[in-house]
Amino acid sequence: MLKPFNMTFFRNISFYLAILFILGACSSVSSLIGGRHKHDYAQNFETMQTYNFNPVPDLLSANPDFIFVQNSGSRLAIENAMAMKKIRKERHLKPDFWLNYYFTGEQGITVSQLNEVFNYNLGLAWDDQYGTGKGIANSKHHFSSHTLIIDFVSKNNNRLIWRGSAPTSLRSDDNENDKRTSLNKAMDIILAPFPPENNFESLKTPVFDE
């Protein structure tokens, strides 16, 4: 004799299948966005309200990829995105932090190469929450081609404190509108999680540079 159909069992199965579908969709979106964010866990980002661009390093002044992204309106895209975060550009007084940016072009770049370009002071195990010494600034991660990278730097000693990046569709044969759209989308992804939350209440005080 056949047992009666169990509607409760069917509803439970449907519920779990729906959850798996939603999780799968979220995973796909995360992969599509592709943003990457790392920061110094001991830094109080809530106190950072002003910035300015660092002088362009000599290694970048003649770099064709950097010249291209400059001419494509990268600074304006960054300034607009920062203004949306209510972080203002400080032109006359010393800002709360300095900002660097980089575009990988066709070749991509490793973390160590990028850090050398800007001659960063990485300190001890930068972005190392648990004392493992495996912070992103000290890793061999490779940024893929056509990636926009934004770095926030300590105002006193060129210490890297925050890094965000996102892939772009920016290409040399794009028209001006497409370039602006691509840069604005990348900036939205890069700055979405800023300011990051400090992980430990005891660290919610400003970090003073030596």
ABEGO torsion letter per residue (X at the ends): XBBBBBAAAAAAAAAAAAAAAAAAAAAAAAAAAGBBBBBBAABBAAABABBBBBBBBAAAAABAAAAAAAAAGAAAAAAAAAAAAGBBBBAABBBABBBBBBBAEAAEBBAAAAAAAAGBBAEBGBGBAAGAGABAAABABBBBBGBBBBBBBBAAAGBBABBBBBBBABBAABBAAAAAAAAAAAAAAAAAAOBBBBABAAABBBBBBX
